[in-house]
Amino acid sequence: MAEKHIYLIRHGETLFNVQHRTQGWSDSPLTENGIRQAKAAGEFMRDFGVNFDAYYSSTSERACDTLELVFPGVAYMRVKGFKETNFGAFEANPQYLEPSVPRRREFFREFGGENWDDVADRVKQQIIDIFEAHPEQETIFGVSHGAAMSHFMRLISPLDQAESWDGLHNLEMLHYTYDPDTGAMATVEKIRTLSGEIESWDAK
């Protein structure tokens, strides 16, 4: 079976992003700037040269709104597997309450949320489920969230790559591959849709 391609993009800027609030399963609307970002990303995607067989979005409103602005009028499916990390009791609270990075891997599970492995496994399983349900699809586009995308990248990529490409900004996109015969997955490109920069890991 042919190798599959997954392009996941982070949603546009939101109210909670601007307010520096923890935003996982809680939601807030796109800002005016976030709407402009999504429309600009749509202009980039029109010239990107990749044809998508299907479109998917996290069930969060900010992700769905982003997809509808990037690809106006396309039919898409909402999937829970592409949702952001559940931060438990820290949802919607100021980000300064969160612990430093070394503690974050397991921290939020203690407060009703998810750890990094929970999120990475969820994203991975969602991708597998999509292609098992729709084997005719070879290239898909999805809107997800920064931490969810990064945690999945950490699961499937070398540590130096994951650390180099961590910290995704709004409307940055990662290109992953999936071999349904072997189960192998990889992160092969980081695409900054707002600047037009494309970075390939093979080029390093």
KOLTI-616973 format. One record per residue: residue in three letters; z, x, y of N, C-alpha, C, O in turn. Coordinates in steps of 0.1 Angstrom, whole numbers, plus 2048, in hexadecimal, padded with zeros to 3 digits. Example, Ala and Ser with C-alpha at 12.3 -4.5 7.8 and 13.67 -1.06 7.14 Angstrom:
residues 2
ALA84E8847C784E87B7D384E8847DF85588E7DFSER8478807EA8478897F584F88180085088680B
This chain:
residues 204
MET8008087F480080080080080980C80681380DALA7F98058177F780D82380580E82A80D80582AGLU80681983181281B83A81281184580880D84ALYS81E80C84882080285282580985F82B81485FHIS82380286A82780787782F7FD87F82B7F187FILE83A8018848437F888C8457FE89A84980A89BTYR8427F78A48447FB8B284F7F28B784D7E68B9LEU85B7F88BA8667F08C08687F58CE8698018D1ILE8697EC8D786B7EF8E58797E98EA87D7DE8E5ARG87F7F08F388C7EB8F98887E190387E7E290BHIS8907D690588E7CC90F88F7D191D8937DD91FGLY88B7C992788C7CD93589B7CD93A8A47C8933GLU89C7D29468A97D294C8AF7C494D8A97BB951THR8BD7C494B8C47B794B8CF7B79568D27C295BLEU8D57AC9588E07AB9618EC7B395C8F27BA964PHE8EF7B394F8FA7BB94A8F77CA94B9007D294DASN8EA7CE94A8E67DC94C8EA7E095A8F07EB95BVAL8E77D89648EA7DC9718F97DB9748FE7E497CGLN9007D296E90F7D19709167DB9679237DB967HIS90F7E295E9167EC9559207E594C92B7E994BARG91B7DA9469237D393D91E7D592E9127D792CTHR9277D59259237D691791B7CA9129207BF913GLN90F7CD90E9067C290B9007C48FD8F77CC8FBGLY9057BC8F39017BD8E68FB7B08E18F07AC8E4TRP9047A88DA90079B8D69027918E28FC7868E1SER90A7958EC90A78D8F88FD78F8FF8F67998FCASP8FA7879098ED78790F8EE78691E8F7780923SER8E478B9258E27889338D47889378CC78E92FPRO8D07829418C17819448BB78E94A8C279694ELEU8AE78E9498A779994F8A979895E8A978D964THR8AA7A49648AA7A497389C7A39788927A4970GLU89A7A298588D7A298B8867AF98787A7B0985ASN88D7BA9888887C79848847C797587A7CD972GLY88D7C196D8897C195F87D7B995C8757BD953ILE87A7AE96386E7A79628627AF9668587AF95FARG8637B79718597C09768567CA96B84B7CE968GLN8617D096585F7DA95B8577D594F84E7DB94AALA85B7C994B8547C393F8457C194283D7C3939LYS8427BC94E8347BA95182D7C79528217C894EALA8337D195782D7DF95882A7E494A8207EA947ALA8347E29418327E69338277DE92D8207E4924GLY8257D293081A7CA92B80D7D092F8037D0927GLU80C7D593C7FF7DB9407FD7E89387F17EB934PHE8077F09358067FB92D8017F791F7F87FE919MET8077ED9198047E990B7F57E490A7EF7E68FFARG7F07DE9147E27D99147D87E59127CE7E390DASP7DC7F19177D37FD9167D880690B7D3811909PHE7E28029037E880B8F97DF80E8ED7E08198E8GLY7D78058EA7CD8088DF7D28058D17CC8098C8VAL7DD7FE8D07E27FA8C37E17EB8C17E67E48CAASN7DC7E78B67DB7D88B37E67D48AA7E87DA8A0PHE7EE7CA8AE7F97C68A77F67BA89F7EF7B18A3ASP7FB7BA8927F97AE8898037A388C800798889ALA80F7A689181979C8948237A189E8247AD8A0TYR82A7988A383479B8AE8427958AA84378A8A5TYR84C79D8AD85A7998A986379C8B58617A68BDSER86E7958B68787978C08867958BB88878C8B2SER88F79D8C089D79A8BE89F78B8C38987878CCTHR8A97858BE8AB7778C28B27768D08B376B8D5SER8B67818D58BC7818E38B277D8ED8A67818EDGLU8B67758F78AD7709028A677C90989B77B90CARG8AE78690C8A879191489C79890C89379D913ALA89D7988FF89279E8F78867948F687B7988F8CYS8897878F487E77E8F387777D90186A77C901ASP87E77D90C87877C91986F78891B864788921THR87479491786C7A091885F79F9118557A3916LEU86079B90485379A8FC84979090383D793903GLU84E78590884677B90E83F78191B83477C91FLEU84678A92184079192D83679C92A82C79E930VAL8397A391F8317AE91B8247A99158197AE917PHE82579F90C81979990681978A90881D7828FFPRO81578591481677791780E76F90D80277290BGLY81476490980C75A90180B75D8F28067558EAVAL8107698ED80F76C8DF81A7648D78247628DCALA8167618CB82075B8C28297668BC8247718B8TYR8367648BB83E76E8B684A7678AE84D75B8B0MET85176F8A685C76A89E8697718A486977D8A7ARG8737698A488176E8A888877289B88A76A892VAL88D77F89B89578388F8A27898938A379189DLYS8AC78688C8BA78B88F8BC79A88C8C47A0892GLY8B379F8838B57AD87F8B27B788A8B77C288APHE8AB7B38958A87BC8A08B27BA8AC8AF7C08B6LYS8BD7B28A98C67B18B48CE7BE8B78CE7C78AFGLU8D47BE8C38DC7CA8C78E97CB8BE8EC7C18B7THR8F07D68BF8FD7D78B99067CC8BE9067C88C9ASN90E7C88B49197BE8B89257C78BC92A7CF8B4PHE9297C68C99347CE8CE9427C78CD94C7CB8D3GLY9427BC8C694F7B58C39567B18D09507AB8D9ALA9637B48D196B7B08DC9677B78E996B7B28F4PHE95E7C18E995A7C88F594E7C18FC94A7C5906GLU9487B78F593C7B08FB93F7AB9099497A590BALA9367AE9129357A99209407AF9289427AB934ASN9487B99239527C092B94C7CC9329427D192DPRO9537D293C94D7DE94294C7E99389547EB92FGLN9417F193A93E7FB93094880793194A80E927TYR95080893C95A81393C96581193296D81A930LEU96680592C97080392296C80891497480A90BGLU95F80C91395B81190695F81F90496182690EPRO9618238F89658318F595A83B8F794E8378F8SER95D8488F79538528F894A8528EB94E84D8E1VAL93F8598EC9358588E193A85C8D39378558CAPRO9428678D294786B8C494E85F8BD94E85F8B1ARG9558568C495C84C8BE95483F8BC9598368B4ARG94883E8C29418328C293B82E8B49398228B2ARG9398388AC93283589F93982A897933821892GLU94682A89694E82188F95681789795B80D892PHE95881A8A49628148AC9618058AD96C7FE8ABPHE9567FF8AF9557F18B29577E88A695A7DC8A8ARG9567ED89A9597E588E9677E188E96B7D7889GLU9707EA89397E7E78949817DB89D98C7D589CPHE9787D78A597A7CC8AF9707C18AD96C7BA8B6GLY96C7BF8A09647B489C9557B689E94D7AD89DGLY9517C38A09437C68A393D7CD8979417CC88BGLU9327D589A92B7DD89092C7EC89292E7F089EASN92C7F488892A80288A91B80688A9137FE887TRP91981388C90B81788D9038158808F7811881ASP9098178759028168688FF8078658F5804860ASP9087FE8699067F08688F97EC86F8F07E5869VAL8F77F187B8EC7ED8838DF7F387E8D57EC87CALA8E080087A8D48078758CF8008688C37FE866ASP8D87FD85F8D57F68538CF7E98558C57E484EARG8D47E185F8CE7D48628C07D58678B87CD863VAL8BD7DE8708B07E08758A67E486A89B7DF869LYS8AB7EE8628A27F285789F7E684D8937E5849GLN8A97DF84A8A77D384189D7C98478957C3840GLN89F7C78548967BD85A8877C285987E7B9857ILE8857CE85B8777D485A8727D284C8677CD84AILE87A7D58428767D38348737C58318697C182BASP87C7BC83687A7AE83486D7A883A8667A0834ILE86A7AD84685D7A984C8517AD8448497A4842PHE8517B98408457BD8398447B882A8397B6825GLU8507B58248507AF81784B7A081884479C80FALA84F79A82384B78C82583C78B829835781827HIS83779583082A7958368237A28328207AA83BPRO81F7A58268197B182280C7B48298077C0829GLU8057AA82E7F87AC8357FA7B28427F07B7848GLN8067B28488087B785580A7C78548127CB84CGLU8037CE85C8047DD85B80A7E38688107ED867THR8097DC87380E7E187F8157D688780E7CC88AILE8227D788A8297CD89182F7D289E8327DE89FPHE8317C98A78377CC8B48447C48B48447B88B1GLY84F7CA8B985C7C38BA8637C78C68627D28CBVAL86B7BE8CC8747C18D78837C18D18877B88CBSER8897CC8D48977CE8CF8A07D38DA89E7D08E6HIS8A97DC8D78B37E08E08B67EF8DE8B47F58D3GLY8BB7F58E98BC8048E98C480A8DE8C08138D7ALA8D18058DC8D980A8D28D48078C48D58108BBALA8CF7FB8C28CA7F78B58BF8018B18BE8058A5MET8B68038BA8AA80C8B78AF81A8B58AA8218ABSER8B881F8BC8BD82D8BB8C582E8AE8C38398A7HIS8CD8258AA8D582689E8CB8268928CD82D888PHE8C181E8928B781E8878B082B8878AE83187CMET8AC8318938A683E8938AF84888D8AA851885ARG8BC84888F8C585188A8C685087A8C885A873LEU8C48448758C48428678B88498608BA84E855ILE8AC8498668A084D85F89A85A86489185F85ESER8A086086F89A86C8758A38788748AF876872PRO89D8848758A68908768AF88F8828AC88988CLEU8BB8958808C589588B8C089A8988C38948A3ASP8B88A58988B38AA8A58AA8A08AC8A98A08B8GLN8A28998A489988F8AA8A08848B089E87F8BBALA8AA87F8A88B28738AC8BA8778B98BB86E8C2GLU8BF8838BA8C68878C68BD8898D28C18868DDSER8B188E8CF8A78908DA8A28838E08A08838ECTRP8A08798D889B86D8DD8A58628DF8A18568E1ASP8B28658DE8BC85B8E08BD8578EF8B785E8F7GLY8C484C8F18C58478FF8B98419058B384590FLEU8B48368FE8A882F9028AA82790F8B4820910HIS8A08289188A0821924899814922892812918ASN89A80A92B8937FE92A88480092987E808930LEU87E7F89208707F991E86B80691885F808918GLU87480E91286F81990A86D8148FC87580B8F7MET86481A8F58608158E88608208DD85C82C8E0LEU86481D8D18638278C685A8228BC8598168B9HIS85282B8B78488288AC84E82D89F84F83989ETYR85082489685582888984A82587E84181D880THR84B82C87384282986884A82685B85682985ATYR84481E85284B81A84684181A83B83681483CASP84482183083C82182484281881A84C81B814PRO83B80C81884180380F8428078008498027F8ASP83A8117FD8398167EF84581F7EC84B81E7E1THR8498277F68548317F486182D7FB86C8317F8GLY86082480586B82080D86E829818877827820ALA86683481A86883E82486583883285C831834MET86E83C83B86C83884986D84485287484E84FALA86784485E86784F86786584A87585F83F877THR86A85187F86884F88D85E859892860865891VAL85285489684785E89984385F8A883D8698ABGLU8478558B08448568BE84E8508C78548468C3LYS8508558D385884E8DD84E84C8E98478558EEILE84D83F8ED84383B8F784A83590385282B902ARG84883B90E84E83691B84482E92283B833929THR84582192083A81892483981793482F814939LEU84481A93A84481994983E82595083982595BSER83E83194983883D94E82B84194782384994CGLY82983B93B81D83E93481E84A92B81484E925GLU82A85092A82C85C92282E85991483584F910ILE82786090B82885F8FD82C86C8F78258768F8GLU83786C8EF83C8798E983C8778DA84286E8D5SER8358808D48348808C583D88A8BF83E8968C4TRP8458878B584E8908AF84689B8A784B8A68A6ASP83A8988A28328A289B82E8AD8A482B8B889FALA82E8AB8B182A8B58BB8358BF8BE8328C98C4LYS8418BD8B984C8C68BC84B8D28B48548DB8B5
